[in-house]
Amino acid sequence: MSTNTTSSTEPSTESSTESSTESSPETLTGPRAVVPDAAPPAVAEAGPRPARLIHNEATTEIPVHLLFRDDPDPAPVPLRPAVVARRQGPGERPGERPRTRRPVNARPRPVASVDPELTERPARVLPGAAGVAAGLCGAAGCAATSWWAGLVPPLAAQALGLPAYAGAGLGPAQWAAYAAAGALGMFGFGGLARGRTGRAWVLGLFGRYRGTVRRTGLMWVNPLLLRRRVDVRLRHWRSEPMPAADGNGVALRAVTLVVWRVRDTVRATLGVEDHETYLRECVEAALARVPVEPLGTVRSSADVAGDTLTRLVAADAAPVGLEVFSVRPVRVEYAPEVAAAMHRRRIAALDAAQRASVLTSVVDSVEDTVTRLTVRGLVELDDYERKVLVKDLTVAFCAGRGDTGA
């Protein structure tokens, strides 16, 4: 009996304890749990805890006691204004000069240069009458020397009205007179030259430049000077197919038309070995740098490519005395190795564009038809009937356009 009494008493005690605990929630749910007859914590005996702060360069100071309230009366902590702080960069601190990055200068492109002494200047020439007069004087001197030596036949002397003279023979004096008269005649007649419009002569003596002749008509030029004829007229040159590329790097073959002329004859003649070959190579180099498009695709791109080519070729040819007015691609086609593939691609693009335009027009026609029918009250359609009508009209319009195109 005693055992049963004890066991019955224990559960009742536990139940009463649980009920008392549940019935007094204020004891545990307050700001802090109050335990009677318990010793105060060691922190409370030591006095108020110093405020702990979290420092961060990107945020303001946050008091820790606001997150964990362990003290009954926390000490007030002075706070700075809540402004987000930012690390000062170089040059923002007082008294510090801002750091600037040194500009990186691109390496200048080397410019072609020639000898500064190769500058065109006019040559010294005489009118053609002076050469003719010198030549006639030389011929007359030879005739007189022959009469003096007695070498003129009697009949010729009678015909010319010369007095009879026995002749002194060919001595040293006669040979000297022959040499002087012959040199004068050859020097006079040999220096005669005819200047033409659009042509110039570049003169040189023993490898040294002596001037340029741009005069026209009959004139006398020193026959000892070496003459090089230069065409200074406005010229155009149609190139052979040259390698080029479009904006995507596809290989092309371009034929260009170059309008140019020789501006400085001495630089064009003596500055390079062959100025026409030099111009051809300049055009080929410019085509390698400038992307071109096949003619008939985009007109503005062709104009831009032509202007760029003209500027580049003119800059490259100016140091050698060539003036370039225009470089225009007149025929651009794909290279043989990619011509077939690009032709198929272009046809596919045109087909897709045609299909898109046809589909747009069909959709606009169907929309217009359905809208007119419904707005005017000719038919009343629900969603299903509208879909069926749109489908039928689309099929009808597409079929009609296909028959018309065929």
C-alpha positions in Angstrom: 0.0 0.0 0.0 2.8 2.4 0.8 4.4 1.8 -2.6 1.3 2.6 -4.5 0.9 5.8 -2.5 4.3 7.0 -3.4 4.0 6.4 -7.1 0.7 8.1 -7.2 2.2 11.1 -5.5 5.1 11.7 -8.0 3.1 12.2 -11.1 0.9 14.6 -9.3 3.9 16.6 -8.3 5.2 16.7 -11.9 1.9 17.7 -13.2 1.5 20.5 -10.7 5.0 21.7 -11.6 4.2 21.8 -15.3 0.9 23.5 -14.7 2.5 26.1 -12.6 5.1 26.7 -15.2 2.5 27.1 -18.0 0.2 29.2 -15.9 3.0 31.9 -15.3 4.4 32.9 -18.6 5.4 36.3 -17.3 8.3 34.7 -15.5 10.1 33.6 -18.7 8.7 35.9 -21.4 9.8 39.2 -19.9 12.7 41.3 -21.0 15.0 39.0 -19.0 14.3 35.8 -17.0 13.9 36.4 -13.3 15.0 33.5 -11.1 14.3 34.0 -7.4 16.8 33.1 -4.8 19.7 32.9 -7.4 23.0 34.6 -7.3 23.5 37.6 -9.7 25.7 37.0 -12.7 29.4 37.7 -12.5 29.1 40.5 -15.1 26.7 42.4 -13.0 29.1 42.4 -10.1 32.0 43.7 -12.2 30.0 46.8 -13.2 28.7 48.0 -16.6 30.4 46.4 -19.7 32.2 48.8 -22.0 30.5 49.4 -25.3 31.7 47.2 -28.2 31.7 48.7 -31.6 32.1 47.3 -35.1 34.2 49.5 -37.3 34.0 49.2 -41.1 35.3 51.6 -43.8 32.2 51.3 -45.8 29.6 51.6 -42.9 29.1 53.7 -39.8 29.9 52.5 -36.3 27.3 50.0 -35.0 27.0 49.5 -31.2 26.9 45.9 -30.2 24.7 46.4 -27.2 21.9 47.3 -29.5 22.0 43.8 -30.8 22.5 41.9 -27.5 21.1 43.5 -24.5 22.8 41.9 -21.6 23.2 44.9 -19.4 20.2 46.4 -17.5 21.4 50.0 -18.1 23.9 50.2 -21.1 26.2 53.1 -21.1 25.4 55.7 -23.8 27.8 55.7 -26.7 28.3 58.8 -28.7 27.6 58.2 -32.4 28.8 60.1 -35.4 26.4 61.2 -38.1 25.1 58.2 -40.1 27.0 59.0 -43.3 28.4 56.3 -45.4 32.1 56.7 -45.4 34.2 56.1 -48.5 37.9 55.4 -48.8 39.6 58.4 -50.4 41.3 57.7 -53.6 44.7 59.0 -54.8 44.6 62.8 -55.2 41.5 63.3 -53.0 43.4 63.8 -49.7 44.1 67.4 -48.9 47.5 68.6 -50.1 48.0 65.7 -52.5 48.2 66.2 -56.2 46.0 63.9 -58.3 47.8 61.1 -60.0 47.3 61.1 -63.8 48.2 58.3 -66.1 50.7 59.3 -68.7 49.2 59.2 -72.1 50.6 56.4 -74.3 51.5 57.9 -77.6 51.0 55.6 -80.5 54.0 55.0 -82.5 53.9 57.3 -85.5 53.8 55.7 -88.9 57.0 56.2 -90.8 56.6 58.7 -93.6 58.3 58.2 -96.9 60.9 60.9 -97.6 63.3 61.7 -100.5 66.3 63.8 -100.9 65.4 67.4 -100.0 67.6 68.6 -102.9 65.3 66.9 -105.4 63.0 69.9 -106.0 61.8 70.8 -109.4 63.3 74.0 -110.8 63.4 75.4 -114.3 66.3 74.6 -116.6 68.2 77.1 -118.6 67.3 76.9 -122.3 67.6 79.2 -125.3 65.1 79.9 -128.1 65.3 77.6 -131.1 66.5 80.5 -133.3 69.8 80.6 -131.5 70.5 76.9 -132.2 69.5 77.3 -135.8 71.8 80.3 -136.2 74.7 78.5 -134.6 74.2 75.5 -136.9 74.1 77.7 -140.0 77.3 79.4 -138.9 79.0 76.1 -138.5 77.9 74.9 -141.9 79.1 78.2 -143.5 82.4 77.8 -141.7 82.9 74.4 -143.1 82.1 75.7 -146.6 84.6 78.5 -146.2 87.3 76.2 -145.0 86.8 73.9 -148.0 87.1 76.9 -150.4 90.2 78.0 -148.5 91.8 74.6 -148.8 90.8 74.4 -152.5 88.5 71.5 -152.2 85.5 73.2 -153.8 84.9 72.0 -157.4 85.2 74.7 -160.0 81.6 74.2 -161.2 80.3 74.6 -157.6 82.5 77.7 -157.1 81.1 79.2 -160.3 77.5 78.3 -159.2 78.0 79.9 -155.8 79.8 82.9 -157.3 83.0 82.3 -155.4 86.2 83.9 -156.7 88.8 81.6 -158.2 91.4 80.5 -155.7 94.1 77.9 -156.2 93.9 76.7 -152.6 96.5 76.3 -149.9 95.8 72.6 -149.3 94.8 70.8 -146.1 97.3 72.0 -143.5 97.0 72.3 -139.7 95.2 75.6 -140.0 92.5 74.2 -142.3 92.0 71.2 -140.1 91.6 73.4 -137.1 89.0 75.5 -138.9 87.2 72.4 -140.0 87.0 71.2 -136.4 85.8 74.5 -135.0 83.1 75.0 -137.7 81.9 71.4 -137.5 81.7 71.6 -133.7 79.7 74.8 -133.9 77.3 73.3 -136.4 76.8 70.1 -134.5 76.4 72.0 -131.2 73.8 74.3 -132.8 71.7 71.7 -134.6 72.2 69.0 -132.0 70.6 71.1 -129.2 67.4 71.8 -131.0 64.4 70.3 -129.2 60.6 70.5 -129.6 58.6 71.0 -126.4 55.0 69.6 -126.4 52.0 70.5 -124.2 51.7 68.0 -121.4 55.3 66.8 -121.7 58.4 67.9 -119.7 62.1 67.2 -119.9 64.2 66.4 -116.9 67.8 67.3 -117.6 70.9 65.9 -115.9 74.6 66.1 -116.4 76.8 63.3 -115.1 74.2 62.1 -112.7 73.4 65.5 -111.3 70.0 67.2 -111.7 70.1 70.3 -113.9 66.5 71.4 -114.1 63.2 70.7 -115.8 61.9 72.1 -119.1 58.2 72.6 -119.4 58.3 75.1 -122.3 56.6 74.3 -125.6 57.8 75.0 -129.1 61.2 75.0 -130.6 64.0 75.6 -128.2 67.7 74.9 -127.8 68.9 72.7 -124.9 72.5 71.9 -124.2 73.2 68.6 -126.1 75.5 67.4 -123.4 72.7 67.1 -120.9 70.8 63.8 -120.5 67.1 64.3 -121.3 64.3 62.2 -119.7 60.8 62.8 -121.0 58.0 62.8 -118.4 54.2 62.9 -119.1 52.7 65.6 -116.8 49.1 65.3 -118.2 46.2 64.2 -116.2 46.1 60.4 -116.5 43.9 57.5 -115.4 44.9 54.0 -114.8 42.6 51.0 -114.6 44.2 48.4 -112.5 44.2 44.6 -112.9 42.2 42.5 -110.4 43.9 43.0 -107.0 43.3 41.0 -103.8 41.0 42.7 -101.3 38.6 41.7 -98.4 35.3 42.8 -97.1 34.4 43.7 -93.5 34.1 40.0 -92.6 37.4 39.1 -94.1 36.0 37.3 -97.2 38.5 37.3 -100.0 37.6 39.6 -103.0 39.1 40.7 -106.2 38.8 44.5 -106.9 39.5 46.5 -110.0 40.2 50.2 -109.3 40.3 53.3 -111.4 43.0 55.8 -110.4 43.1 59.4 -111.6 46.5 61.0 -111.1 49.2 63.1 -112.6 52.9 63.9 -112.0 53.2 67.1 -109.9 57.0 67.1 -109.3 58.9 65.7 -112.3 62.3 65.4 -110.6 60.9 63.4 -107.6 58.9 61.2 -109.8 61.9 60.5 -112.1 64.8 60.5 -109.7 63.1 59.8 -106.4 61.9 56.3 -107.3 63.0 53.8 -110.0 59.5 53.7 -111.7 56.8 56.0 -110.4 54.0 54.0 -112.2 55.1 50.8 -110.5 55.3 52.7 -107.2 51.7 53.9 -107.6 50.5 50.4 -108.4 52.0 49.1 -105.3 50.5 51.9 -103.2 47.0 51.0 -104.5 47.6 47.4 -103.7 48.7 48.2 -100.2 45.7 50.4 -99.6 43.3 47.7 -100.7 44.9 45.3 -98.2 44.1 47.8 -95.4 40.6 49.1 -96.4 37.6 46.7 -96.4 35.5 47.0 -99.6 32.0 45.6 -100.4 30.8 44.1 -103.6 29.1 46.7 -105.8 25.4 46.8 -105.6 25.1 45.9 -101.9 25.5 49.2 -100.0 26.2 52.3 -101.9 27.3 54.4 -98.9 30.0 51.8 -98.0 31.4 51.9 -101.5 31.7 55.7 -101.3 33.4 55.5 -97.9 35.8 52.9 -99.2 36.6 55.1 -102.2 37.3 58.1 -100.1 39.5 56.2 -97.7 41.5 54.6 -100.6 42.0 58.0 -102.1 43.3 59.5 -98.9 45.7 56.6 -98.2 47.1 56.4 -101.8 47.4 60.2 -102.0 49.4 60.3 -98.7 51.7 57.5 -99.9 52.3 58.9 -103.3 52.8 62.6 -102.4 56.4 62.3 -101.3 57.5 61.1 -104.8 55.8 63.9 -106.6 52.5 62.2 -107.6 49.2 63.8 -107.2 46.3 61.4 -106.8 42.8 62.7 -107.3 40.6 59.6 -107.0 40.8 55.9 -106.3 37.5 54.2 -106.9 36.7 50.5 -107.1 34.9 49.9 -110.4 34.5 46.2 -110.1 34.5 44.1 -107.0 33.8 40.4 -107.1 34.5 37.4 -104.8 37.6 35.4 -105.2 37.3 32.2 -107.2 37.8 30.0 -104.1 34.7 31.5 -102.3 32.6 32.7 -105.2 30.3 29.7 -105.3 29.6 29.7 -101.6 29.0 33.4 -101.4 26.7 33.2 -104.4 24.6 30.6 -102.7 24.6 32.6 -99.5 23.5 35.8 -101.3 20.6 33.9 -103.1 19.5 32.5 -99.7 19.5 36.0 -98.2 17.5 37.4 -101.1 15.0 34.5 -100.8 14.6 35.1 -97.1 14.0 38.8 -97.6 11.5 38.1 -100.3 9.6 35.6 -98.1 9.6 38.1 -95.2 8.1 40.8 -97.4 5.5 38.5 -98.8 4.5 37.3 -95.3 4.3 40.8 -94.0 2.0 41.9 -96.9 -0.2 38.7 -96.4 -0.6 39.4 -92.6 -1.5 43.0 -93.3 -4.1 42.0 -95.9 -5.7 39.4 -93.6 -5.8 41.8 -90.7 -7.4 44.5 -92.8 -10.0 42.1 -94.2 -11.0 40.7 -90.8 -11.1 44.2 -89.3 -13.4 45.6 -92.0 -15.8 42.6 -91.8 -16.2 42.9 -88.0 -16.2 46.7 -87.8 -18.9 47.1 -90.4 -21.0 44.4 -88.7 -21.2 42.1 -91.7 -20.3 39.1 -89.6 -20.3 38.3 -85.9 -17.4 35.9 -85.0 -16.4 34.3 -81.9 -12.8 33.3 -81.2 -13.0 29.9 -82.9 -14.6 31.4 -86.0 -12.1 34.2 -86.1 -9.2 31.8 -86.1 -10.8 29.7 -88.9 -11.4 32.8 -91.0 -7.8 34.1 -90.5 -6.4 30.7 -91.4 -8.5 30.4 -94.6 -7.7 34.0 -95.7 -4.0 33.4 -95.1 -4.0 30.3 -97.2 -6.0 32.0 -100.0 -3.7 35.0 -100.1 -0.5 32.9 -100.0 -1.8 30.7 -102.8 -2.8 33.7 -104.9 0.6 35.3 -104.5 2.4 32.0 -105.3 0.4 31.6 -108.5 1.1 35.3 -109.5 4.8 34.8 -108.9 4.9 31.6 -110.9 
